[in-house]
């Protein structure tokens, strides 16, 4: 098994998280519409 350096694995991990985050945002936009993100953001700080 190849040994992966810490910075390399963390880079892959961040890329993986970014891909999941982007996919999740797309699902939210599709489910709730374009204004949902702003509504969630503003209601969170109220």
mmCIF file as Biopython writes it, N, C-alpha, C and O atoms, coordinates in Angstrom:
data_model
#
loop_
_atom_site.group_PDB
_atom_site.id
_atom_site.type_symbol
_atom_site.label_atom_id
_atom_site.label_alt_id
_atom_site.label_comp_id
_atom_site.label_asym_id
_atom_site.label_entity_id
_atom_site.label_seq_id
_atom_site.pdbx_PDB_ins_code
_atom_site.Cartn_x
_atom_site.Cartn_y
_atom_site.Cartn_z
_atom_site.occupancy
_atom_site.B_iso_or_equiv
_atom_site.auth_seq_id
_atom_site.auth_asym_id
_atom_site.pdbx_PDB_model_num
ATOM 1   N N  . UNK A ? 1  ? 0.849   -1.197 0.000  1.0 0.0 1  A 1 
ATOM 2   C CA . UNK A ? 1  ? 0.000   0.000  0.000  1.0 0.0 1  A 1 
ATOM 3   C C  . UNK A ? 1  ? 0.888   1.252  0.000  1.0 0.0 1  A 1 
ATOM 4   O O  . UNK A ? 1  ? 1.808   1.375  0.808  1.0 0.0 1  A 1 
ATOM 5   N N  . UNK A ? 2  ? 0.600   2.150  -0.897 1.0 0.0 2  A 1 
ATOM 6   C CA . UNK A ? 2  ? 1.417   3.355  -1.012 1.0 0.0 2  A 1 
ATOM 7   C C  . UNK A ? 2  ? 1.145   4.298  0.154  1.0 0.0 2  A 1 
ATOM 8   O O  . UNK A ? 2  ? 0.005   4.478  0.582  1.0 0.0 2  A 1 
ATOM 9   N N  . UNK A ? 3  ? 2.209   4.886  0.647  1.0 0.0 3  A 1 
ATOM 10  C CA . UNK A ? 3  ? 2.075   5.811  1.775  1.0 0.0 3  A 1 
ATOM 11  C C  . UNK A ? 3  ? 1.866   7.225  1.241  1.0 0.0 3  A 1 
ATOM 12  O O  . UNK A ? 3  ? 2.689   7.740  0.484  1.0 0.0 3  A 1 
ATOM 13  N N  . UNK A ? 4  ? 0.765   7.844  1.639  1.0 0.0 4  A 1 
ATOM 14  C CA . UNK A ? 4  ? 0.417   9.172  1.145  1.0 0.0 4  A 1 
ATOM 15  C C  . UNK A ? 4  ? 0.826   10.212 2.183  1.0 0.0 4  A 1 
ATOM 16  O O  . UNK A ? 4  ? 0.567   10.044 3.375  1.0 0.0 4  A 1 
ATOM 17  N N  . UNK A ? 5  ? 1.459   11.273 1.731  1.0 0.0 5  A 1 
ATOM 18  C CA . UNK A ? 5  ? 1.876   12.328 2.645  1.0 0.0 5  A 1 
ATOM 19  C C  . UNK A ? 5  ? 0.652   13.054 3.198  1.0 0.0 5  A 1 
ATOM 20  O O  . UNK A ? 5  ? -0.432  12.998 2.619  1.0 0.0 5  A 1 
ATOM 21  N N  . UNK A ? 6  ? 0.843   13.732 4.323  1.0 0.0 6  A 1 
ATOM 22  C CA . UNK A ? 6  ? -0.282  14.354 5.019  1.0 0.0 6  A 1 
ATOM 23  C C  . UNK A ? 6  ? -0.904  15.467 4.184  1.0 0.0 6  A 1 
ATOM 24  O O  . UNK A ? 6  ? -2.128  15.564 4.091  1.0 0.0 6  A 1 
ATOM 25  N N  . UNK A ? 7  ? -0.063  16.312 3.573  1.0 0.0 7  A 1 
ATOM 26  C CA . UNK A ? 7  ? -0.597  17.420 2.784  1.0 0.0 7  A 1 
ATOM 27  C C  . UNK A ? 7  ? -1.324  16.925 1.542  1.0 0.0 7  A 1 
ATOM 28  O O  . UNK A ? 7  ? -2.300  17.532 1.101  1.0 0.0 7  A 1 
ATOM 29  N N  . UNK A ? 8  ? -0.840  15.813 0.979  1.0 0.0 8  A 1 
ATOM 30  C CA . UNK A ? 8  ? -1.508  15.246 -0.192 1.0 0.0 8  A 1 
ATOM 31  C C  . UNK A ? 8  ? -2.889  14.715 0.167  1.0 0.0 8  A 1 
ATOM 32  O O  . UNK A ? 8  ? -3.858  14.957 -0.553 1.0 0.0 8  A 1 
ATOM 33  N N  . UNK A ? 9  ? -2.979  13.992 1.281  1.0 0.0 9  A 1 
ATOM 34  C CA . UNK A ? 9  ? -4.262  13.428 1.694  1.0 0.0 9  A 1 
ATOM 35  C C  . UNK A ? 9  ? -5.240  14.529 2.085  1.0 0.0 9  A 1 
ATOM 36  O O  . UNK A ? 9  ? -6.432  14.431 1.796  1.0 0.0 9  A 1 
ATOM 37  N N  . UNK A ? 10 ? -4.740  15.585 2.746  1.0 0.0 10 A 1 
ATOM 38  C CA . UNK A ? 10 ? -5.622  16.682 3.130  1.0 0.0 10 A 1 
ATOM 39  C C  . UNK A ? 10 ? -6.113  17.435 1.901  1.0 0.0 10 A 1 
ATOM 40  O O  . UNK A ? 10 ? -7.237  17.936 1.880  1.0 0.0 10 A 1 
ATOM 41  N N  . UNK A ? 11 ? -5.259  17.512 0.870  1.0 0.0 11 A 1 
ATOM 42  C CA . UNK A ? 11 ? -5.671  18.180 -0.366 1.0 0.0 11 A 1 
ATOM 43  C C  . UNK A ? 11 ? -6.797  17.407 -1.038 1.0 0.0 11 A 1 
ATOM 44  O O  . UNK A ? 11 ? -7.766  17.995 -1.519 1.0 0.0 11 A 1 
ATOM 45  N N  . UNK A ? 12 ? -6.663  16.083 -1.067 1.0 0.0 12 A 1 
ATOM 46  C CA . UNK A ? 12 ? -7.709  15.240 -1.642 1.0 0.0 12 A 1 
ATOM 47  C C  . UNK A ? 12 ? -8.981  15.352 -0.814 1.0 0.0 12 A 1 
ATOM 48  O O  . UNK A ? 12 ? -10.089 15.390 -1.350 1.0 0.0 12 A 1 
ATOM 49  N N  . UNK A ? 13 ? -8.802  15.405 0.509  1.0 0.0 13 A 1 
ATOM 50  C CA . UNK A ? 13 ? -9.948  15.501 1.412  1.0 0.0 13 A 1 
ATOM 51  C C  . UNK A ? 13 ? -10.708 16.797 1.199  1.0 0.0 13 A 1 
ATOM 52  O O  . UNK A ? 13 ? -11.939 16.799 1.171  1.0 0.0 13 A 1 
ATOM 53  N N  . UNK A ? 14 ? -9.978  17.912 1.047  1.0 0.0 14 A 1 
ATOM 54  C CA . UNK A ? 14 ? -10.637 19.195 0.805  1.0 0.0 14 A 1 
ATOM 55  C C  . UNK A ? 14 ? -11.363 19.201 -0.529 1.0 0.0 14 A 1 
ATOM 56  O O  . UNK A ? 14 ? -12.467 19.734 -0.636 1.0 0.0 14 A 1 
ATOM 57  N N  . UNK A ? 15 ? -10.741 18.604 -1.555 1.0 0.0 15 A 1 
ATOM 58  C CA . UNK A ? 15 ? -11.381 18.523 -2.861 1.0 0.0 15 A 1 
ATOM 59  C C  . UNK A ? 15 ? -12.663 17.698 -2.775 1.0 0.0 15 A 1 
ATOM 60  O O  . UNK A ? 15 ? -13.672 18.018 -3.404 1.0 0.0 15 A 1 
ATOM 61  N N  . UNK A ? 16 ? -12.597 16.621 -1.972 1.0 0.0 16 A 1 
ATOM 62  C CA . UNK A ? 16 ? -13.755 15.758 -1.773 1.0 0.0 16 A 1 
ATOM 63  C C  . UNK A ? 16 ? -14.878 16.517 -1.077 1.0 0.0 16 A 1 
ATOM 64  O O  . UNK A ? 16 ? -16.037 16.428 -1.484 1.0 0.0 16 A 1 
ATOM 65  N N  . UNK A ? 17 ? -14.538 17.266 -0.024 1.0 0.0 17 A 1 
ATOM 66  C CA . UNK A ? 17 ? -15.543 18.035 0.706  1.0 0.0 17 A 1 
ATOM 67  C C  . UNK A ? 17 ? -16.145 19.124 -0.169 1.0 0.0 17 A 1 
ATOM 68  O O  . UNK A ? 17 ? -17.349 19.376 -0.123 1.0 0.0 17 A 1 
ATOM 69  N N  . UNK A ? 18 ? -15.293 19.770 -0.972 1.0 0.0 18 A 1 
ATOM 70  C CA . UNK A ? 18 ? -15.782 20.837 -1.837 1.0 0.0 18 A 1 
ATOM 71  C C  . UNK A ? 18 ? -16.781 20.295 -2.846 1.0 0.0 18 A 1 
ATOM 72  O O  . UNK A ? 18 ? -17.778 20.945 -3.162 1.0 0.0 18 A 1 
ATOM 73  N N  . UNK A ? 19 ? -16.498 19.085 -3.354 1.0 0.0 19 A 1 
ATOM 74  C CA . UNK A ? 19 ? -17.402 18.463 -4.328 1.0 0.0 19 A 1 
ATOM 75  C C  . UNK A ? 19 ? -18.732 18.124 -3.686 1.0 0.0 19 A 1 
ATOM 76  O O  . UNK A ? 19 ? -19.782 18.326 -4.296 1.0 0.0 19 A 1 
ATOM 77  N N  . UNK A ? 20 ? -18.703 17.607 -2.456 1.0 0.0 20 A 1 
ATOM 78  C CA . UNK A ? 20 ? -19.936 17.287 -1.732 1.0 0.0 20 A 1 
ATOM 79  C C  . UNK A ? 20 ? -20.723 18.559 -1.440 1.0 0.0 20 A 1 
ATOM 80  O O  . UNK A ? 20 ? -21.945 18.589 -1.588 1.0 0.0 20 A 1 
ATOM 81  N N  . UNK A ? 21 ? -20.013 19.614 -1.023 1.0 0.0 21 A 1 
ATOM 82  C CA . UNK A ? 21 ? -20.671 20.876 -0.704 1.0 0.0 21 A 1 
ATOM 83  C C  . UNK A ? 21 ? -21.362 21.447 -1.937 1.0 0.0 21 A 1 
ATOM 84  O O  . UNK A ? 21 ? -22.496 21.920 -1.861 1.0 0.0 21 A 1 
ATOM 85  N N  . UNK A ? 22 ? -20.666 21.399 -3.074 1.0 0.0 22 A 1 
ATOM 86  C CA . UNK A ? 22 ? -21.238 21.934 -4.305 1.0 0.0 22 A 1 
ATOM 87  C C  . UNK A ? 22 ? -22.473 21.141 -4.708 1.0 0.0 22 A 1 
ATOM 88  O O  . UNK A ? 22 ? -23.464 21.714 -5.162 1.0 0.0 22 A 1 
ATOM 89  N N  . UNK A ? 23 ? -22.414 19.806 -4.542 1.0 0.0 23 A 1 
ATOM 90  C CA . UNK A ? 23 ? -23.550 18.956 -4.885 1.0 0.0 23 A 1 
ATOM 91  C C  . UNK A ? 23 ? -24.727 19.247 -3.967 1.0 0.0 23 A 1 
ATOM 92  O O  . UNK A ? 23 ? -25.871 19.304 -4.417 1.0 0.0 23 A 1 
ATOM 93  N N  . UNK A ? 24 ? -24.447 19.431 -2.677 1.0 0.0 24 A 1 
ATOM 94  C CA . UNK A ? 24 ? -25.503 19.720 -1.706 1.0 0.0 24 A 1 
ATOM 95  C C  . UNK A ? 24 ? -26.170 21.050 -2.016 1.0 0.0 24 A 1 
ATOM 96  O O  . UNK A ? 24 ? -27.395 21.163 -1.967 1.0 0.0 24 A 1 
ATOM 97  N N  . UNK A ? 25 ? -25.359 22.060 -2.337 1.0 0.0 25 A 1 
ATOM 98  C CA . UNK A ? 25 ? -25.919 23.361 -2.691 1.0 0.0 25 A 1 
ATOM 99  C C  . UNK A ? 25 ? -26.822 23.249 -3.912 1.0 0.0 25 A 1 
ATOM 100 O O  . UNK A ? 25 ? -27.870 23.891 -3.974 1.0 0.0 25 A 1 
ATOM 101 N N  . UNK A ? 26 ? -26.418 22.440 -4.879 1.0 0.0 26 A 1 
ATOM 102 C CA . UNK A ? 26 ? -27.227 22.261 -6.086 1.0 0.0 26 A 1 
ATOM 103 C C  . UNK A ? 26 ? -28.554 21.603 -5.749 1.0 0.0 26 A 1 
ATOM 104 O O  . UNK A ? 26 ? -29.585 21.971 -6.312 1.0 0.0 26 A 1 
ATOM 105 N N  . UNK A ? 27 ? -28.545 20.627 -4.833 1.0 0.0 27 A 1 
ATOM 106 C CA . UNK A ? 27 ? -29.779 19.964 -4.422 1.0 0.0 27 A 1 
ATOM 107 C C  . UNK A ? 27 ? -30.706 20.945 -3.716 1.0 0.0 27 A 1 
ATOM 108 O O  . UNK A ? 27 ? -31.914 20.939 -3.952 1.0 0.0 27 A 1 
ATOM 109 N N  . UNK A ? 28 ? -30.141 21.792 -2.847 1.0 0.0 28 A 1 
ATOM 110 C CA . UNK A ? 28 ? -30.952 22.771 -2.117 1.0 0.0 28 A 1 
ATOM 111 C C  . UNK A ? 28 ? -31.568 23.763 -3.094 1.0 0.0 28 A 1 
ATOM 112 O O  . UNK A ? 28 ? -32.750 24.090 -2.991 1.0 0.0 28 A 1 
ATOM 113 N N  . UNK A ? 29 ? -30.764 24.243 -4.046 1.0 0.0 29 A 1 
ATOM 114 C CA . UNK A ? 29 ? -31.277 25.190 -5.034 1.0 0.0 29 A 1 
ATOM 115 C C  . UNK A ? 29 ? -32.396 24.566 -5.852 1.0 0.0 29 A 1 
ATOM 116 O O  . UNK A ? 29 ? -33.385 25.225 -6.173 1.0 0.0 29 A 1 
ATOM 117 N N  . UNK A ? 30 ? -32.234 23.290 -6.186 1.0 0.0 30 A 1 
ATOM 118 C CA . UNK A ? 30 ? -33.246 22.611 -6.993 1.0 0.0 30 A 1 
ATOM 119 C C  . UNK A ? 30 ? -34.520 22.393 -6.192 1.0 0.0 30 A 1 
ATOM 120 O O  . UNK A ? 30 ? -35.619 22.506 -6.736 1.0 0.0 30 A 1 
ATOM 121 N N  . UNK A ? 31 ? -34.387 22.083 -4.905 1.0 0.0 31 A 1 
ATOM 122 C CA . UNK A ? 31 ? -35.556 21.779 -4.087 1.0 0.0 31 A 1 
ATOM 123 C C  . UNK A ? 31 ? -36.316 23.038 -3.689 1.0 0.0 31 A 1 
ATOM 124 O O  . UNK A ? 31 ? -37.546 23.060 -3.714 1.0 0.0 31 A 1 
ATOM 125 N N  . UNK A ? 32 ? -35.580 24.088 -3.321 1.0 0.0 32 A 1 
ATOM 126 C CA . UNK A ? 32 ? -36.226 25.237 -2.689 1.0 0.0 32 A 1 
ATOM 127 C C  . UNK A ? 32 ? -36.251 26.479 -3.563 1.0 0.0 32 A 1 
ATOM 128 O O  . UNK A ? 32 ? -36.924 27.454 -3.228 1.0 0.0 32 A 1 
ATOM 129 N N  . UNK A ? 33 ? -35.531 26.462 -4.676 1.0 0.0 33 A 1 
ATOM 130 C CA . UNK A ? 33 ? -35.535 27.618 -5.543 1.0 0.0 33 A 1 
ATOM 131 C C  . UNK A ? 33 ? -34.368 28.547 -5.256 1.0 0.0 33 A 1 
ATOM 132 O O  . UNK A ? 33 ? -33.652 28.363 -4.272 1.0 0.0 33 A 1 
ATOM 133 N N  . UNK A ? 34 ? -34.172 29.547 -6.112 1.0 0.0 34 A 1 
ATOM 134 C CA . UNK A ? 34 ? -32.992 30.417 -6.039 1.0 0.0 34 A 1 
ATOM 135 C C  . UNK A ? 34 ? -32.954 31.309 -4.804 1.0 0.0 34 A 1 
ATOM 136 O O  . UNK A ? 34 ? -31.872 31.707 -4.374 1.0 0.0 34 A 1 
ATOM 137 N N  . UNK A ? 35 ? -34.107 31.634 -4.224 1.0 0.0 35 A 1 
ATOM 138 C CA . UNK A ? 35 ? -34.130 32.551 -3.081 1.0 0.0 35 A 1 
ATOM 139 C C  . UNK A ? 35 ? -33.957 31.834 -1.756 1.0 0.0 35 A 1 
ATOM 140 O O  . UNK A ? 35 ? -33.834 32.482 -0.717 1.0 0.0 35 A 1 
ATOM 141 N N  . UNK A ? 36 ? -33.946 30.507 -1.771 1.0 0.0 36 A 1 
ATOM 142 C CA . UNK A ? 36 ? -33.918 29.738 -0.529 1.0 0.0 36 A 1 
ATOM 143 C C  . UNK A ? 36 ? -32.626 29.964 0.244  1.0 0.0 36 A 1 
ATOM 144 O O  . UNK A ? 36 ? -32.641 30.055 1.472  1.0 0.0 36 A 1 
ATOM 145 N N  . UNK A ? 37 ? -31.511 30.053 -0.470 1.0 0.0 37 A 1 
ATOM 146 C CA . UNK A ? 37 ? -30.227 30.228 0.201  1.0 0.0 37 A 1 
ATOM 147 C C  . UNK A ? 37 ? -30.199 31.550 0.960  1.0 0.0 37 A 1 
ATOM 148 O O  . UNK A ? 37 ? -29.725 31.602 2.095  1.0 0.0 37 A 1 
ATOM 149 N N  . UNK A ? 38 ? -30.704 32.619 0.345  1.0 0.0 38 A 1 
ATOM 150 C CA . UNK A ? 38 ? -30.737 33.919 1.008  1.0 0.0 38 A 1 
ATOM 151 C C  . UNK A ? 38 ? -31.692 33.891 2.188  1.0 0.0 38 A 1 
ATOM 152 O O  . UNK A ? 38 ? -31.390 34.452 3.242  1.0 0.0 38 A 1 
ATOM 153 N N  . UNK A ? 39 ? -32.840 33.245 2.028  1.0 0.0 39 A 1 
ATOM 154 C CA . UNK A ? 39 ? -33.804 33.156 3.118  1.0 0.0 39 A 1 
ATOM 155 C C  . UNK A ? 39 ? -33.210 32.411 4.303  1.0 0.0 39 A 1 
ATOM 156 O O  . UNK A ? 39 ? -33.371 32.837 5.447  1.0 0.0 39 A 1 
ATOM 157 N N  . UNK A ? 40 ? -32.533 31.316 4.044  1.0 0.0 40 A 1 
ATOM 158 C CA . UNK A ? 40 ? -31.907 30.543 5.109  1.0 0.0 40 A 1 
ATOM 159 C C  . UNK A ? 40 ? -30.832 31.366 5.791  1.0 0.0 40 A 1 
ATOM 160 O O  . UNK A ? 40 ? -30.701 31.336 7.014  1.0 0.0 40 A 1 
ATOM 161 N N  . UNK A ? 41 ? -30.067 32.098 5.006  1.0 0.0 41 A 1 
ATOM 162 C CA . UNK A ? 41 ? -28.972 32.895 5.545  1.0 0.0 41 A 1 
ATOM 163 C C  . UNK A ? 41 ? -29.507 34.007 6.442  1.0 0.0 41 A 1 
ATOM 164 O O  . UNK A ? 41 ? -28.989 34.224 7.537  1.0 0.0 41 A 1 
ATOM 165 N N  . UNK A ? 42 ? -30.543 34.712 5.983  1.0 0.0 42 A 1 
ATOM 166 C CA . UNK A ? 42 ? -31.072 35.835 6.753  1.0 0.0 42 A 1 
ATOM 167 C C  . UNK A ? 42 ? -31.824 35.351 7.987  1.0 0.0 42 A 1 
ATOM 168 O O  . UNK A ? 42 ? -31.710 35.950 9.057  1.0 0.0 42 A 1 
ATOM 169 N N  . UNK A ? 43 ? -32.592 34.270 7.848  1.0 0.0 43 A 1 
ATOM 170 C CA . UNK A ? 43 ? -33.359 33.766 8.988  1.0 0.0 43 A 1 
ATOM 171 C C  . UNK A ? 43 ? -32.434 33.196 10.052 1.0 0.0 43 A 1 
ATOM 172 O O  . UNK A ? 43 ? -32.782 33.172 11.232 1.0 0.0 43 A 1 
ATOM 173 N N  . UNK A ? 44 ? -31.265 32.738 9.641  1.0 0.0 44 A 1 
ATOM 174 C CA . UNK A ? 44 ? -30.306 32.185 10.588 1.0 0.0 44 A 1 
ATOM 175 C C  . UNK A ? 44 ? -29.791 33.264 11.531 1.0 0.0 44 A 1 
ATOM 176 O O  . UNK A ? 44 ? -29.496 32.987 12.693 1.0 0.0 44 A 1 
ATOM 177 N N  . UNK A ? 45 ? -29.682 34.500 11.030 1.0 0.0 45 A 1 
ATOM 178 C CA . UNK A ? 45 ? -29.127 35.581 11.837 1.0 0.0 45 A 1 
ATOM 179 C C  . UNK A ? 45 ? -30.201 36.444 12.488 1.0 0.0 45 A 1 
ATOM 180 O O  . UNK A ? 45 ? -29.885 37.454 13.116 1.0 0.0 45 A 1 
ATOM 181 N N  . UNK A ? 46 ? -31.468 36.058 12.345 1.0 0.0 46 A 1 
ATOM 182 C CA . UNK A ? 46 ? -32.528 36.843 12.972 1.0 0.0 46 A 1 
ATOM 183 C C  . UNK A ? 46 ? -32.732 36.417 14.412 1.0 0.0 46 A 1 
ATOM 184 O O  . UNK A ? 46 ? -33.587 36.969 15.105 1.0 0.0 46 A 1 
#
